Amino acid sequence: MNDRIFVTKSFMPPMEEYVEMIKSLWQNVWLTNNGSLHNELEIKLKEYLKVENATLLVNGHSALTLAIKALNLKGEIITTPFTFASTTHAIVNNGITPVFCDIDPVTYTIDANKIESLITEKTSAILAVHVYGNVCNVEKIEAIARKYNLKVIYDAAHSFGITYKNNGIGTYGDVNMFSMHATKVFHTIEGGLLTYKDSSLISKLKLLRNFGISDEENIIESGINAKMNEFQAAMGLCNLKYIDNEIIKRKNIYDLYKKELENLDGIDIKILQEGIYWNYSYFPLYVDSNKYGMNRNELSDLLKENNIFPRKYFYPLTCDFKCYKNQYKCDVPIAKDVSNNILVLPMYGDLEIENVKRICKLVKDKKR
Ligand SMILES: *Cc1c(COP(=O)(O)O)cnc(C)c1O
C-alpha cells in the first residue's frame, strides 16, 4: 500500500506467454532485420489502428526523425513547445528551425487559429502533437496545409488506439508517429510506428530505417539504424491481446479520479472531447493556485512526501530548454501558463482503487 507509486507503470503480459513467443528465436536465430515477429506485428498494428500503411521502428523518436527526413522537409516547421523533448529535437536535428505556436486552452494542442500568422516562405510543414491523446483540430490544420501547400505530421505518441469520428487517429495528416515506449499505453519495450496514406513512403522508410541499404552494393539514402528487433516485436504481439482490457481498466480509474476531484475548487479536469474513443493515457490536473490555495509545485511536493510521484508533463516548455533558450522566438502565453500549472497524476491499468482514493484524499485535504 505504501510502495512508491509513479506516474505510470509498464504493462507486463503473462511471463509464460512472452517466453512462448520468443521460443522460435532459438530455432531460427533471426533476431532483427524484418524478422517474422516484426512483420506479423506490423500487419496486426495496421489492422488495430485502422490505417492503410504502417512502418515499425525501434523507437518513437527515430520514427519522428525519419518522418521529417522522408518528407524532405526544409526551412521552418510550425510546432508546439508544449510537448516532450523528442518533438522539438526531431525538427532541430534535421537542420530545420522550429517555429513555436501557442496552444489551445481547452485541449492543450496547437492552436490552429494561430498557425497562419506564423507561416513564411520557408515554412514546409506543421508538426502538431495530440497531447495526452486529445485530438488536435485536424480539420483546420489540414485546411491550412492545403491552402499553403504544407505537409502535416502528427506526433501521436500519446494516441495509440484512439479513433476520431470512427477513423483511426493515424489516418490524418501526411504522417503520424506512435510511440510504443514502455511508459505508453501500448508498448514494445521501446518502439515506434509511422502511419501514412502515401504508399510510396513504404519503400523509402524501409531504406531509411536500415542505413539506406538497397542491396549489398547500393546504398541510396543516408539512413540510420532504426530497426525494431524480434524481442520488441514479441512484446508487442503479447501486449496487443491485452490492450482493450488495459484501456477499460484505465477508464475505470479515470472515472473514479473524475468523480472524486471534479468539484474541487481550483482543480480543472479536462473534459473528454466529443466523437472520440479515448485511451485514458494520462490524468492531467490544471491547478489554479488562487482558488485551490496551493500551487502546482506545492501539490507535487505534497504527493511526493507521500510516496506518490506525479509528473509535470510538460514543464519546461521545449523552447525554454537550456539547449534552446533564446534561440527561437517563443511567444506562447497560454502554453507558459499551462506548463506552470499542470500536474499529471498516476495512471495505469493496475493502479489499485485504494491508491486512487488515497491520492484523491491528499489532493482534497491538502494536508502535509
Ligand atoms: C514518448 C514521446 C515521444 C518519443 O517516443 P519514444 O518512443 O520514447 O522515442 C515523442 N513525443 C511525445 C509527445 C512523447 O510523449
The ligand as an SDF file (V2000), in Angstrom:
LIG
                    3D

 15 15  0  0  0  0  0  0  0  0999 V2000
    7.1660    9.3720  -25.7110 C   0  0  0  0  0  0  0  0  0  0  0  0
    7.0820   10.5300  -26.6350 C   0  0  0  0  0  0  0  0  0  0  0  0
    7.8980   10.6530  -27.7840 C   0  0  0  0  0  0  0  0  0  0  0  0
    9.0860    9.7610  -28.0720 C   0  0  0  0  0  0  0  0  0  0  0  0
    8.8490    8.4550  -28.1400 O   0  0  0  0  0  0  0  0  0  0  0  0
    9.9680    7.3640  -27.7750 P   0  0  0  0  0  0  0  0  0  0  0  0
    9.3290    6.1080  -28.2280 O   0  0  0  0  0  0  0  0  0  0  0  0
   10.1960    7.4190  -26.3040 O   0  0  0  0  0  0  0  0  0  0  0  0
   11.1940    7.6800  -28.5490 O   0  0  0  0  0  0  0  0  0  0  0  0
    7.6570   11.6950  -28.6640 C   0  0  0  0  0  0  0  0  0  0  0  0
    6.7020   12.6080  -28.4280 N   0  0  0  0  0  0  0  0  0  0  0  0
    5.9210   12.5590  -27.3300 C   0  0  0  0  0  0  0  0  0  0  0  0
    4.8630   13.5980  -27.1470 C   0  0  0  0  0  0  0  0  0  0  0  0
    6.1010   11.5420  -26.3810 C   0  0  0  0  0  0  0  0  0  0  0  0
    5.3510   11.5370  -25.2710 O   0  0  0  0  0  0  0  0  0  0  0  0
  1  2  1  0
  2  3  1  0
  2 14  2  0
  3  4  1  0
  3 10  2  0
  4  5  1  0
  5  6  1  0
  6  7  2  0
  6  8  1  0
  6  9  1  0
 10 11  1  0
 11 12  2  0
 12 13  1  0
 12 14  1  0
 14 15  1  0
M  END
$$$$
